[in-house]
Each structure stands twice: as structure tokens, then as C-alpha cells.
Amino acid sequence: MTALESIGYRAAVTGPARAPHLHTAEEILVWRLAQGEDRTWPPAGAWDGVEATCRANLGRGYASLEPDPYELVDAVLTTARRGDSGQGMWTVVALDADPVIWPPFAETCARVLWQPDPPFRRLPDGTLPAGAEDHWRTGIARVRQDLEAGGYCVREAERTHSPDLDDDAGLLVWRTRAVDAP
């Protein structure tokens, strides 16, 4: 990747870790920045012109001898909720994250979908029950706290989750692998 960067390109390895003795190749996202363009991840327009793929045709998104990343996240969430009484609960589901959205140097990554308890969901007429906003704030903060206590980095969507607009809240969670110093 240093060679690519030396000629003006940027490169990032995304997805699960790959080992030479188990895998014959590694996919690298390569892009070129316009002069003076911001170096944030992901690059602006990185996926422009790329045709969407159908997950059903790709098979399992994570192939390794290790447990699926979403199973690891689910275990952290399940352990954290064992002592809860069941009052004011919500639904939390860990899902597979497509390797292309993994942050650089992530060792494991998953999506977490948080849904409010049924009494705090938006009503059919679009209004919110009393206490819905507080339930959302408390629930998302609690899930974030549990994941961070379990050693995960947590990223929420750039747009703040809102019970007025959303049926659920999505989080991207990952653990970072050590990066070799140059």
C-alpha cells in the first residue's frame, strides 16, 4: 500500500482479517484523491458507478475458522442484559456487516439494530407515545455503553436517530486490530 500511496493513490484493506496460509488474496479498495481533497474515510464517491450486489447470491459474508463477528457482539449484548428485570426493555439484534463497510484495521465488525419496546413505538397515526424520546435516548445509550464496556468501538449514523422519523436505530460496532508501526 505504501507503493500505491507514493504515486498519489490511497488504499485501504476492509473486511475480516485474512491470513496467507488460509487465503490466496486480499481485496483492497484503491482510490485517487483530487488535489487538496479531504483524506477522511470513506472517500467521497468511492462507490459511484459500482453495481449493487445481491447478498442472497454471495452466500455467507464472513468465512473464517473464528466465530462470526455478529455472534461475538450478540454474546456481549446477551451477557450485559442478563441482570435486567425486563422492565423498559427493547429489542437489540446483531447482524452481519458487509466487509466493504468495515472500518480500516477492524478485526471484527457487525451491525447492531436497536428497536424500542412496543409501547414506545410510533403509533399508526404518526404520533409518539409519552416517554418515547426518553426511551430512545436511554436505550441507545445503554446499548452503546454495553458494547463499549465489551471492548467495541461504536459508530452511529451521521443523522441523529429520531423516534419521529425512524422505526429503529442502527449502529456499526467493531474491534480494532493492532497496526504495525511503519
C-alpha positions in Angstrom: 0.0 0.0 0.0 3.0 2.3 0.5 3.8 1.9 -3.1 0.3 3.0 -4.1 0.4 6.0 -1.8 3.8 7.0 -3.1 2.3 7.6 -6.6 -0.8 9.5 -5.3 -3.3 6.8 -4.6 -4.9 5.9 -1.3 -5.6 2.3 -0.3 -7.5 0.5 2.5 -8.0 -3.1 3.4 -11.6 -3.7 4.5 -13.3 -6.7 5.8 -12.2 -9.6 8.0 -8.5 -10.3 8.6 -7.0 -12.6 6.1 -4.0 -14.9 6.6 -1.6 -16.1 3.9 -1.9 -19.7 5.0 -5.7 -19.6 4.7 -6.4 -17.1 1.8 -4.7 -16.6 -1.5 -5.7 -13.0 -2.0 -6.9 -9.9 -0.2 -9.2 -7.2 -1.6 -8.0 -3.7 -1.4 -10.1 -0.6 -2.1 -7.9 1.9 -4.1 -8.8 5.5 -4.9 -7.1 8.7 -6.0 -7.7 12.0 -4.3 -8.2 15.2 -6.1 -5.6 17.9 -5.2 -6.5 19.3 -1.8 -9.3 16.8 -1.1 -10.1 15.7 2.4 -8.4 12.4 3.4 -11.4 11.1 5.5 -12.8 7.6 5.2 -14.7 6.6 3.1 -13.6 8.7 0.2 -16.3 10.9 -1.4 -17.9 9.0 -4.3 -16.0 5.8 -3.6 -18.9 3.6 -4.7 -20.1 5.8 -7.6 -20.6 3.6 -10.7 -20.3 0.3 -8.7 -23.2 -2.0 -9.3 -25.0 -3.3 -6.2 -24.7 -7.0 -5.4 -27.4 -9.2 -4.2 -26.5 -10.7 -0.8 -28.5 -13.8 -1.5 -26.1 -14.7 -4.3 -23.0 -14.1 -2.4 -23.5 -16.7 0.3 -22.2 -16.2 3.8 -20.4 -12.8 4.2 -17.8 -14.0 6.7 -15.8 -17.2 6.2 -13.3 -18.0 8.9 -12.4 -20.5 11.5 -13.4 -17.9 14.1 -17.0 -17.2 15.2 -19.0 -14.8 13.1 -18.5 -11.2 14.3 -22.2 -10.7 14.9 -22.2 -13.8 17.2 -19.4 -12.2 19.2 -21.4 -8.9 19.5 -24.6 -10.8 20.4 -22.7 -12.6 23.2 -21.6 -9.2 24.7 -25.2 -7.9 24.5 -26.7 -11.0 25.9 -24.2 -11.0 28.9 -24.9 -7.4 29.6 -28.7 -7.9 29.7 -28.7 -10.9 32.0 -29.3 -8.9 35.1 -32.1 -6.7 33.7 -35.5 -7.2 35.1 -37.4 -6.9 31.8 -39.0 -3.6 32.6 -38.4 -0.9 29.9 -36.7 -3.3 27.6 -36.1 -3.0 23.9 -35.0 -5.3 21.1 -31.4 -5.5 20.1 -30.2 -7.6 17.2 -26.7 -8.1 16.0 -26.4 -8.6 12.2 -23.7 -9.4 9.7 -21.8 -6.4 8.3 -20.8 -6.5 4.7 -17.0 -6.4 4.6 -16.9 -3.3 2.5 -18.3 -1.1 5.4 -15.7 -2.4 7.9 -13.6 0.5 9.2 -9.9 0.2 8.3 -7.9 -2.1 10.6 -11.1 -3.6 12.1 -10.5 -7.1 13.5 -14.2 -7.9 13.7 -17.3 -5.8 12.8 -21.1 -6.1 12.9 -24.2 -4.0 12.7 -26.5 -3.7 15.7 -30.1 -2.8 15.2 -31.9 -1.3 18.2 -35.7 -1.2 18.3 -37.8 0.4 21.0 -40.2 -1.6 23.3 -43.6 -1.8 21.6 -45.3 0.7 24.0 -42.8 3.3 22.8 -43.0 2.7 19.1 -44.6 5.4 16.8 -48.4 5.0 16.6 -50.2 4.3 13.3 -51.2 7.9 13.1 -47.6 9.0 13.3 -47.7 10.4 16.9 -45.4 9.3 19.6 -46.5 7.8 22.9 -45.5 9.7 26.1 -41.9 8.9 27.1 -40.8 7.7 23.7 -37.9 10.1 23.2 -36.6 9.4 26.7 -36.9 5.6 26.0 -34.9 6.0 22.7 -32.1 8.1 24.4 -31.9 5.7 27.3 -32.0 2.6 25.2 -29.4 3.6 22.6 -27.1 5.0 25.4 -27.4 1.7 27.3 -26.6 -0.4 24.3 -23.6 1.8 23.4 -22.3 1.6 27.0 -22.6 -2.2 27.0 -20.8 -2.5 23.7 -18.0 -0.1 24.7 -17.6 -2.0 28.0 -17.3 -5.2 25.9 -14.3 -3.6 24.0 -16.1 -2.4 20.9 -15.9 0.9 19.1 -19.4 2.2 18.2 -20.4 4.5 15.4 -23.9 5.9 15.0 -25.3 7.3 11.7 -24.3 10.9 11.0 -28.0 11.8 11.2 -29.2 11.5 14.8 -31.7 8.7 15.3 -35.2 10.0 16.0 -38.4 8.3 17.1 -40.3 10.8 14.9 -38.6 9.6 11.8 -37.1 6.1 12.4 -38.5 2.7 13.5 -35.1 1.6 14.8 -31.6 2.8 15.3 -28.6 1.2 13.6 -25.0 1.1 15.0 -21.8 -0.1 13.4 -19.6 -1.8 16.0 -16.1 -3.2 15.7 -12.9 -4.1 17.5 -9.6 -2.7 16.1 -6.6 -4.9 15.4 -3.1 -3.8 16.2 -1.4 -2.0 13.3 2.3 -2.4 12.7 4.2 0.8 13.0 6.0 1.9 9.8 
